[in-house]
Amino acid sequence: MTASMSDRPATADPGIPDRFRTRPEESRRPRHRQGPSPERGEFVRPLTRRQIDDRMPELGQLYTHTSSIEPRASDQDRSAAFRRRLASHMRRPGFELLVAETAGPAGATVLTACAYGFPVRGDGSWWQGLDGSLPDGLRRIAASGRLFAIGDILVERRVRTQDQGREWNLARRLQKRLLSDHTTAFGVTLVDRGDVDTYEALLAWGWRCLPAEARGASRFAPRRLLVLS
């Protein structure tokens, strides 16, 4: 939403406006099961563009298996739409895609999750659907090249609903790895307003939704802007 996980602790950045920071008390962390850290976690690694091309059908299947929207579309149509969107995003400078894999019962490698993103500026087509402009603070960070958009985090439902606040939660590992790889100040993502399931999962993983009045957007805009620092 890591190949021998190289998570680095987040550090405070005095140049980031405090009102954009994600405060621990503001993160919604539903306390479902709080079990111990898994003995063996998924192996997370980046894919090259060629590897992504080779595994496009597999990535499309993962999308249809894990996404929670477009219930009236067929799996084939949803997979095709995702693959077209991914192919378009791959052309962006600084694009990176991570996959999580684990060993299946027969020893074969099984794809369990995926996340990707790319640096963004304060304008462009990626921001469509917000019905308003970015806050000045985010716009300045974007102009400095320190804003990283996460396009998709594809994880199984158990990752969305269990242990969301734990550092070893797979979605948290993926998003943290993407941001740390690019030494960015802020992660941003857009969520369709009707996709409540993904919206609530992101809040549980530490994302923060900027109020509409803070960014000059209508609360009826089709998409929500979330930030992660």
Protein Blocks (a to p, Z undefined) as FASTA:
>chain_A
ZZhiabdcddddfkbcfklpccfklpccddfddddddfbdcddddddfklmmmmmmmmmm
mmmmmmcghklbcfklmmmmmmmmmmmmmmpghiacdddddddfkopacdfbdcdddddd
fedjklgoklpacdfklmmmmmnopaccdfbdcddfklmmgoklpmklmklmmmmmmmmm
nopabdcddddfklmmlmmmmmmnopacddfklnopafkbfbdcdddZZ
